[in-house]
Amino acid sequence: MGGALGEALPLALGIAVSPIPIIAAILMLLSPKAKGTSVGFLLGWMVGIIVAVTVFTLLSNLIPASDPSDPKPTVGVIKIVLGVLLLLLAVRQWRSRPKEGATAALPKWMAAIDTMTTLRGLGLGFLLSAVNPKNLLLAVAAGLAIGADDLAVGSTVLVIVIFTIIASLSIAIPVIAYLVATKRMEGPLERLRGWLVQNNAVVMGVLLLVMGVVVIGKGIANL
C-alpha cells in the first residue's frame, strides 16, 4: 500500500492546487447563500474525485498482470503519454497568463455563483473535479498507480479515501474556516481571491510542468 500511496499523494496535491475551483469556493463563501452552496460545492468536489480515481483504478485492472518486480511497459507508455499531455496543458496555461500590467478576467460562469443553490454548487464541484482535463489526467495517473499495486479491496479503498482528502484540502480548509469564523475570514478570503485570479495561469503552468515531469519520470521507470 505504501508504494501506491507514495506515488498517488503528489498527484493528489496537484489536484488540490487548482486556483479556479478555489476561487469558485471563495466566491461562494462571499455570496448571500454562502454556507449551503460552499458545503454543496465541497461535497461535489470530493464525490467527483472519488468517482474519477475509482473508475481509473478499476480500468487499470484491464492491463495484463505481471510479476511486481518485472517492468510494466504498458503502464510506462500510458504514464509518459499522460505526462506529455500535462506538459502541453502547462504550455497552454503559461501562454494564457495576463500581460504585465493587465488585469486577469474571471470565467463568465462565475458571475452566476451569487445566485447558486446548494444543489447547483454540488454539481459545479463535481464537474470541476471529475471533468476538468487537468484533474482527469492526474486521476488517470493515480488510478494506474493504485491499480498497479494489486492491493486488497480494503487497502485500495483506504488509499482512495486518503487521496481524496488530500486533493480536497484546498477547498475544505477555507470552507471549514468560514463556517467556524465567518466574520474574521471575509477579508483574508477576498485578498486570496484577488491574488489567485491574477496569478491563476502562472500557478497552473508551473504546477502542470512539475506534474508532467514527475509522471513522465514514473513512466520511464516502468519501462
HELIX and SHEET records of a PDB file:
HELIX    1   1 GLY A    2  ALA A   16  1                                  15    
HELIX    2   2 PRO A   19  LEU A   29  1                                  11    
HELIX    3   3 ALA A   34  SER A   60  1                                  27    
HELIX    4   4 PRO A   73  ARG A   95  1                                  23    
HELIX    5   5 LYS A  108  THR A  115  5                                   8    
HELIX    6   6 THR A  118  ALA A  130  1                                  13    
HELIX    7   7 PRO A  133  ALA A  148  1                                  16    
HELIX    8   8 VAL A  153  VAL A  180  1                                  28    
HELIX    9   9 THR A  182  ASN A  222  1                                  41    
END                                                                             
